[in-house]
Amino acid sequence: MLPIGEIVGAMFLDLETTGRNVQTDRIVEISTLKLRPDRSHKTHNPRLNPGIPIPAQATAIHGITEADEANENSFRQIARSLAAYLEDCDLCGHNIWISVPKSTFRQGNNVLSAFPC
């Protein structure tokens, strides 16, 4: 954990999922933009095999099909490296409360732990 007052980076996060229920739905894509205080930046956009069908309603929103994800890693396979990548950044996102419930943040949980593997 960084000391109070330490300048950290900002991580902009956008999740594409199989639906809006964090109890049953899965992440199919995690798009990130990491901005550092020195103005450097990095993007990372892994697609994930959710291990469950992607409903037509979800595909209509994000355009990701089961065929697109068939050979991708599962969330479980990338979770540790992703957590390391997200570490030391403040989290930002547009409509993030739709993807990640507010209670996840209030409880201090890892953001991605809101979605089951």
C-alpha positions as YAML, in Angstrom:
chain: A
units: angstrom
residues:
- id: 1
  name: MET
  ca: [0.00, 0.00, 0.00]
- id: 2
  name: LEU
  ca: [1.26, 3.47, -0.83]
- id: 3
  name: PRO
  ca: [1.68, 6.11, 1.88]
- id: 4
  name: ILE
  ca: [-1.02, 8.76, 2.17]
- id: 5
  name: GLY
  ca: [-0.23, 11.57, -0.22]
- id: 6
  name: GLU
  ca: [1.78, 9.38, -2.60]
- id: 7
  name: ILE
  ca: [0.95, 10.12, -6.23]
- id: 8
  name: VAL
  ca: [-0.31, 7.01, -7.98]
- id: 9
  name: GLY
  ca: [-1.47, 6.18, -11.44]
- id: 10
  name: ALA
  ca: [-5.02, 5.99, -12.64]
- id: 11
  name: MET
  ca: [-6.51, 2.86, -14.16]
- id: 12
  name: PHE
  ca: [-9.49, 3.32, -16.45]
- id: 13
  name: LEU
  ca: [-11.43, 0.09, -16.65]
- id: 14
  name: ASP
  ca: [-14.15, -1.17, -18.97]
- id: 15
  name: LEU
  ca: [-15.60, -4.66, -18.60]
- id: 16
  name: GLU
  ca: [-17.59, -6.60, -21.17]
- id: 17
  name: THR
  ca: [-19.54, -9.46, -19.65]
- id: 18
  name: THR
  ca: [-22.05, -12.18, -20.40]
- id: 19
  name: GLY
  ca: [-24.67, -10.14, -18.48]
- id: 20
  name: ARG
  ca: [-25.21, -7.85, -15.49]
- id: 21
  name: ASN
  ca: [-25.56, -10.37, -12.67]
- id: 22
  name: VAL
  ca: [-22.26, -10.56, -10.75]
- id: 23
  name: GLN
  ca: [-23.39, -13.82, -9.14]
- id: 24
  name: THR
  ca: [-23.76, -15.77, -12.39]
- id: 25
  name: ASP
  ca: [-22.29, -13.81, -15.30]
- id: 26
  name: ARG
  ca: [-18.66, -13.77, -16.40]
- id: 27
  name: ILE
  ca: [-16.19, -11.28, -17.85]
- id: 28
  name: VAL
  ca: [-15.42, -11.70, -21.56]
- id: 29
  name: GLU
  ca: [-13.13, -8.69, -22.02]
- id: 30
  name: ILE
  ca: [-11.24, -6.34, -19.72]
- id: 31
  name: SER
  ca: [-10.05, -3.13, -21.35]
- id: 32
  name: THR
  ca: [-7.68, -0.97, -19.35]
- id: 33
  name: LEU
  ca: [-5.81, 2.28, -19.78]
- id: 34
  name: LYS
  ca: [-3.13, 2.87, -17.15]
- id: 35
  name: LEU
  ca: [-1.99, 6.50, -16.79]
- id: 36
  name: ARG
  ca: [1.08, 7.34, -14.72]
- id: 37
  name: PRO
  ca: [1.96, 10.66, -13.05]
- id: 38
  name: ASP
  ca: [4.83, 11.05, -15.56]
- id: 39
  name: ARG
  ca: [2.18, 11.01, -18.34]
- id: 40
  name: SER
  ca: [3.22, 7.62, -19.67]
- id: 41
  name: HIS
  ca: [0.42, 5.19, -20.43]
- id: 42
  name: LYS
  ca: [-0.24, 1.56, -21.24]
- id: 43
  name: THR
  ca: [-3.27, -0.27, -22.58]
- id: 44
  name: HIS
  ca: [-4.22, -3.87, -21.99]
- id: 45
  name: ASN
  ca: [-7.31, -5.54, -23.50]
- id: 46
  name: PRO
  ca: [-7.41, -9.27, -22.81]
- id: 47
  name: ARG
  ca: [-10.39, -11.23, -23.99]
- id: 48
  name: LEU
  ca: [-11.43, -14.14, -21.80]
- id: 49
  name: ASN
  ca: [-13.18, -17.43, -22.31]
- id: 50
  name: PRO
  ca: [-16.07, -17.12, -19.84]
- id: 51
  name: GLY
  ca: [-16.68, -20.88, -19.70]
- id: 52
  name: ILE
  ca: [-20.42, -20.28, -20.12]
- id: 53
  name: PRO
  ca: [-22.52, -19.35, -23.16]
- id: 54
  name: ILE
  ca: [-22.54, -15.70, -24.20]
- id: 55
  name: PRO
  ca: [-26.21, -14.72, -24.59]
- id: 56
  name: ALA
  ca: [-27.30, -13.10, -27.84]
- id: 57
  name: GLN
  ca: [-28.39, -10.03, -25.85]
- id: 58
  name: ALA
  ca: [-24.83, -9.53, -24.57]
- id: 59
  name: THR
  ca: [-23.30, -10.10, -28.02]
- id: 60
  name: ALA
  ca: [-25.69, -7.49, -29.42]
- id: 61
  name: ILE
  ca: [-24.17, -4.95, -27.00]
- id: 62
  name: HIS
  ca: [-20.44, -5.72, -27.22]
- id: 63
  name: GLY
  ca: [-20.18, -7.78, -30.42]
- id: 64
  name: ILE
  ca: [-18.20, -10.59, -28.76]
- id: 65
  name: THR
  ca: [-19.29, -14.11, -29.68]
- id: 66
  name: GLU
  ca: [-18.52, -17.53, -28.23]
- id: 67
  name: ALA
  ca: [-16.40, -18.28, -31.32]
- id: 68
  name: ASP
  ca: [-14.30, -15.16, -30.58]
- id: 69
  name: GLU
  ca: [-13.53, -16.43, -27.07]
- id: 70
  name: ALA
  ca: [-13.14, -20.17, -27.70]
- id: 71
  name: ASN
  ca: [-9.32, -20.21, -27.57]
- id: 72
  name: GLU
  ca: [-8.81, -17.47, -24.97]
- id: 73
  name: ASN
  ca: [-7.62, -17.95, -21.39]
- id: 74
  name: SER
  ca: [-10.12, -18.11, -18.56]
- id: 75
  name: PHE
  ca: [-10.28, -15.41, -15.89]
- id: 76
  name: ARG
  ca: [-8.77, -17.88, -13.43]
- id: 77
  name: GLN
  ca: [-5.73, -18.28, -15.71]
- id: 78
  name: ILE
  ca: [-4.98, -14.53, -15.86]
- id: 79
  name: ALA
  ca: [-6.27, -13.36, -12.46]
- id: 80
  name: ARG
  ca: [-2.93, -13.10, -10.66]
- id: 81
  name: SER
  ca: [-1.11, -11.29, -13.44]
- id: 82
  name: LEU
  ca: [-4.08, -8.96, -13.89]
- id: 83
  name: ALA
  ca: [-4.19, -8.17, -10.16]
- id: 84
  name: ALA
  ca: [-0.48, -7.30, -10.28]
- id: 85
  name: TYR
  ca: [-1.11, -5.05, -13.30]
- id: 86
  name: LEU
  ca: [-3.98, -3.24, -11.51]
- id: 87
  name: GLU
  ca: [-2.00, -2.76, -8.29]
- id: 88
  name: ASP
  ca: [-0.83, 0.75, -7.35]
- id: 89
  name: CYS
  ca: [-3.48, 2.56, -9.40]
- id: 90
  name: ASP
  ca: [-6.65, 4.40, -8.51]
- id: 91
  name: LEU
  ca: [-9.60, 2.88, -10.34]
- id: 92
  name: CYS
  ca: [-11.69, 4.94, -12.76]
- id: 93
  name: GLY
  ca: [-14.40, 3.95, -15.21]
- id: 94
  name: HIS
  ca: [-17.52, 5.06, -17.03]
- id: 95
  name: ASN
  ca: [-20.66, 3.41, -15.63]
- id: 96
  name: ILE
  ca: [-18.44, 1.10, -13.63]
- id: 97
  name: TRP
  ca: [-21.23, 0.61, -11.06]
- id: 98
  name: ILE
  ca: [-23.13, -1.34, -13.71]
- id: 99
  name: SER
  ca: [-20.27, -3.83, -14.01]
- id: 100
  name: VAL
  ca: [-18.98, -3.83, -10.45]
- id: 101
  name: PRO
  ca: [-21.32, -3.42, -7.47]
- id: 102
  name: LYS
  ca: [-20.63, -0.53, -5.07]
- id: 103
  name: SER
  ca: [-20.46, -2.98, -2.17]
- id: 104
  name: THR
  ca: [-17.27, -4.41, -3.69]
- id: 105
  name: PHE
  ca: [-15.55, -1.08, -3.13]
- id: 106
  name: ARG
  ca: [-17.11, -0.38, 0.27]
- id: 107
  name: GLN
  ca: [-15.82, -3.70, 1.54]
- id: 108
  name: GLY
  ca: [-12.34, -3.04, 0.15]
- id: 109
  name: ASN
  ca: [-12.45, -6.16, -1.98]
- id: 110
  name: ASN
  ca: [-10.43, -6.72, -5.11]
- id: 111
  name: VAL
  ca: [-12.60, -5.33, -7.93]
- id: 112
  name: LEU
  ca: [-12.32, -8.46, -9.99]
- id: 113
  name: SER
  ca: [-13.30, -10.69, -7.10]
- id: 114
  name: ALA
  ca: [-16.84, -9.42, -7.66]
- id: 115
  name: PHE
  ca: [-17.07, -11.74, -10.64]
- id: 116
  name: PRO
  ca: [-16.78, -15.48, -10.13]
- id: 117
  name: CYS
  ca: [-14.07, -17.41, -11.95]
...
